[in-house]
Amino acid sequence: MQRRLVIVGGDAAGMSAAAQARRSSKPETLEIVAFERGTHTSYAACGLPYLVGGFVTAADKLVARSPEEHRARGIDVRTRHEVIAIDPGASTVTVRDLDGGVERSERWDALLIATGAEGVMPRWPGVDAAGVFQLRTLDHAAMVEARIAAGARRGVVVGAGYIGIEVAEGLLARGLSVTVVERLDAPMGTVLDADMSGAIAESMRAAGVDLRLGVSVEGFEADGGEVCAVRTGAGTIPADLVIVGLGVRPNVAVARTAGIRIGDAGGIVVDERLRTSLPNVWAAGDCVESRHRISGASVVVALGTHANKQGRAAGTVIAGGEASFPGVLGTAITRFRDLEIARTGLGEREAAAAGFAAYATLTEASSRAHYFPGAQSMRIKLVAERGSGRLLGAQIVGGAGSGKRIDVLATALWNRMTVQEIGEMDLSYAPPFSPVWDPVLLAAGRAAASR
Ligand SMILES: Cc1cc2nc3c(=O)[nH]c(=O)nc-3n(C[C@H](O)[C@H](O)[C@H](O)COP(=O)(O)OP(=O)(O)OC[C@H]3O[C@@H](n4cnc5c(N)ncnc54)[C@H](O)[C@@H]3O)c2cc1C
């Protein structure tokens, strides 16, 4: 008998699940239908700041698989179709065709909710002025592009988190003057400890960004409907183009219509096999809460890495296989021009809040042997448990070659290693790649000595 899998949301989590379910089961046994309200499927939102910045030269390079390609692989994708309600009793969804305006009921045997997240966008006065954007989809990127092509010269970025600093780099690269307005006292203040963000602020200012820290946006001014300034608590900033990057919250609107359990962090509650509180309904990606492997808390960490893995696991399970999603560390990396910024696990404040007797060490190190051309400095912060020396988290800020070292520390963290054990690991060395004592070993040695 043929079962019918319906997927709500056609990007990272939804289409990973669809592809995995298709690989695991024949079309005769499983029909797969994905509804996506937007115009694209399987696109790399992560590449959007680099598209805006001109580092990626064409939007279609960010599309991994078009709806036609999915259909050719046996996945019935319907773009511009929004799921507006789920009826778990009848095992149906109500779908609105956004072009035709028609609403239909579609039956499912298995349902996957992969509706992602929505950007935080306060209802500031003037927020609807033309030229005020978020950057979450290819359509948004096209609108930003059109604005630049129409002559925008003064860009204001609201928020100095991951997206804010990536967009600031991009707008600078396009020749705009760039102001970044951030309510906190440091860039990346929600993801890095304060003693790690100084170099980011320095680097942004050195590149020409007018970085305004500790400043809150109050609204926008428009001229003939077009944004012309950003009003803040510390004065008005002229603007032709504004990009708001204030973080995201899980998009659980459709899940709520079915009475699916939503957790304290605001995401859909799922177990390790991505099952929701309703039978035959799964969820994956930015819309769900995950277990933090260090704090044990249910958290929303909206990252493409998790969305793809969760989607794949959900697809396997729905097709009758064995898979699970084992939780997150929140490992993430970004850059501002040449400065690489990475983190994993808990920061110092987070570790204390989670109840650990935590301590932290800072280590300055070089990316290569000091005599080798191109050696770059980096700062590594390790957070560990006092006494046992168990690693709880790590942050790295530094020049080329520093950021991906976070993956060694994430691996150690995943495996519950102590800083003593990390300091003894057999890591590679040759002068173009590291000093004899790799920065990770140096940092771990320092943390071990301080425990
Ligand atoms: C600018 C930017 C840069 C990023 N950079 C990185 C990075 O460097 N590294 C990283 O790991 N992550 C990054 N991310 C995050 C990453 O893109 C997301 O974590 C990932 O896309 C989440 O996948 P998802 O499938 O859960 O959600 P989404 O990609 O948001 O997809 C959800 C889809 O569901 C659709 N949808 C929602 N509701 C409905 C409905 N009712 N009916 C039909 N369709 C619906 C939406 O239109 C959307 O296409 C970035 C995100 C952005 C925006």
The ligand as an SDF file (V2000), in Angstrom:
LIG
                    3D

 53 58  0  0  0  0  0  0  0  0999 V2000
   21.4100   35.3250    5.7410 C   0  0  0  0  0  0  0  0  0  0  0  0
   21.5570   34.0100    6.4420 C   0  0  0  0  0  0  0  0  0  0  0  0
   22.8220   33.4800    6.6380 C   0  0  0  0  0  0  0  0  0  0  0  0
   22.9690   32.2490    7.2930 C   0  0  0  0  0  0  0  0  0  0  0  0
   24.2210   31.7330    7.4580 N   0  0  0  0  0  0  0  0  0  0  0  0
   24.3700   30.5120    8.0320 C   0  0  0  0  0  0  0  0  0  0  0  0
   25.6580   29.9180    8.1510 C   0  0  0  0  0  0  0  0  0  0  0  0
   26.6740   30.5070    7.7220 O   0  0  0  0  0  0  0  0  0  0  0  0
   25.7630   28.7060    8.7380 N   0  0  0  0  0  0  0  0  0  0  0  0
   24.6510   28.0250    9.2040 C   0  0  0  0  0  0  0  0  0  0  0  0
   24.8020   26.8970    9.7120 O   0  0  0  0  0  0  0  0  0  0  0  0
   23.4110   28.5570    9.0920 N   0  0  0  0  0  0  0  0  0  0  0  0
   23.2530   29.7830    8.5240 C   0  0  0  0  0  0  0  0  0  0  0  0
   21.9980   30.3160    8.3760 N   0  0  0  0  0  0  0  0  0  0  0  0
   20.8420   29.5730    8.9100 C   0  0  0  0  0  0  0  0  0  0  0  0
   20.3230   28.5260    7.9190 C   0  0  0  0  0  0  0  0  0  0  0  0
   20.0960   29.1010    6.6760 O   0  0  0  0  0  0  0  0  0  0  0  0
   19.0550   27.9490    8.4860 C   0  0  0  0  0  0  0  0  0  0  0  0
   19.3600   27.3540    9.7200 O   0  0  0  0  0  0  0  0  0  0  0  0
   18.4210   26.9160    7.5640 C   0  0  0  0  0  0  0  0  0  0  0  0
   18.0630   27.4760    6.3330 O   0  0  0  0  0  0  0  0  0  0  0  0
   17.1970   26.3250    8.2430 C   0  0  0  0  0  0  0  0  0  0  0  0
   16.5840   25.4380    7.3840 O   0  0  0  0  0  0  0  0  0  0  0  0
   15.0390   25.1120    7.5480 P   0  0  0  0  0  0  0  0  0  0  0  0
   14.6940   24.2040    6.4390 O   0  0  0  0  0  0  0  0  0  0  0  0
   14.7660   24.6830    8.9380 O   0  0  0  0  0  0  0  0  0  0  0  0
   14.3160   26.5210    7.4110 O   0  0  0  0  0  0  0  0  0  0  0  0
   14.2750   27.5150    6.1630 P   0  0  0  0  0  0  0  0  0  0  0  0
   15.5240   27.4450    5.3790 O   0  0  0  0  0  0  0  0  0  0  0  0
   13.8550   28.8260    6.7220 O   0  0  0  0  0  0  0  0  0  0  0  0
   13.1090   26.9080    5.2870 O   0  0  0  0  0  0  0  0  0  0  0  0
   11.7900   26.8910    5.7430 C   0  0  0  0  0  0  0  0  0  0  0  0
   10.9110   27.0040    4.5180 C   0  0  0  0  0  0  0  0  0  0  0  0
    9.5610   26.8030    4.9070 O   0  0  0  0  0  0  0  0  0  0  0  0
    8.7450   27.6450    4.1360 C   0  0  0  0  0  0  0  0  0  0  0  0
    7.4840   27.7800    4.8760 N   0  0  0  0  0  0  0  0  0  0  0  0
    7.3060   28.2960    6.1090 C   0  0  0  0  0  0  0  0  0  0  0  0
    6.0260   28.2070    6.4910 N   0  0  0  0  0  0  0  0  0  0  0  0
    5.3740   27.6050    5.4670 C   0  0  0  0  0  0  0  0  0  0  0  0
    4.0300   27.2280    5.2710 C   0  0  0  0  0  0  0  0  0  0  0  0
    3.0980   27.4410    6.1800 N   0  0  0  0  0  0  0  0  0  0  0  0
    3.7050   26.6240    4.0980 N   0  0  0  0  0  0  0  0  0  0  0  0
    4.6490   26.3930    3.1350 C   0  0  0  0  0  0  0  0  0  0  0  0
    5.9360   26.7480    3.2840 N   0  0  0  0  0  0  0  0  0  0  0  0
    6.3000   27.3330    4.4450 C   0  0  0  0  0  0  0  0  0  0  0  0
    9.5430   28.9270    4.0400 C   0  0  0  0  0  0  0  0  0  0  0  0
    9.1350   29.6980    2.9230 O   0  0  0  0  0  0  0  0  0  0  0  0
   10.9710   28.3840    3.8840 C   0  0  0  0  0  0  0  0  0  0  0  0
   11.3720   28.2620    2.5410 O   0  0  0  0  0  0  0  0  0  0  0  0
   21.8260   31.5400    7.7350 C   0  0  0  0  0  0  0  0  0  0  0  0
   20.5420   32.0760    7.5280 C   0  0  0  0  0  0  0  0  0  0  0  0
   20.4110   33.2900    6.8790 C   0  0  0  0  0  0  0  0  0  0  0  0
   19.0340   33.8480    6.6580 C   0  0  0  0  0  0  0  0  0  0  0  0
  1  2  1  0
  2  3  1  0
  2 52  2  0
  3  4  2  0
  4  5  1  0
  4 50  1  0
  5  6  2  0
  6  7  1  0
  6 13  1  0
  7  8  2  0
  7  9  1  0
  9 10  1  0
 10 11  2  0
 10 12  1  0
 12 13  2  0
 13 14  1  0
 14 15  1  0
 14 50  1  0
 15 16  1  0
 16 17  1  0
 16 18  1  0
 18 19  1  0
 18 20  1  0
 20 21  1  0
 20 22  1  0
 22 23  1  0
 23 24  1  0
 24 25  2  0
 24 26  1  0
 24 27  1  0
 27 28  1  0
 28 29  2  0
 28 30  1  0
 28 31  1  0
 31 32  1  0
 32 33  1  0
 33 34  1  0
 33 48  1  0
 34 35  1  0
 35 36  1  0
 35 46  1  0
 36 37  1  0
 36 45  1  0
 37 38  2  0
 38 39  1  0
 39 40  1  0
 39 45  2  0
 40 41  1  0
 40 42  2  0
 42 43  1  0
 43 44  2  0
 44 45  1  0
 46 47  1  0
 46 48  1  0
 48 49  1  0
 50 51  2  0
 51 52  1  0
 52 53  1  0
M  END
$$$$
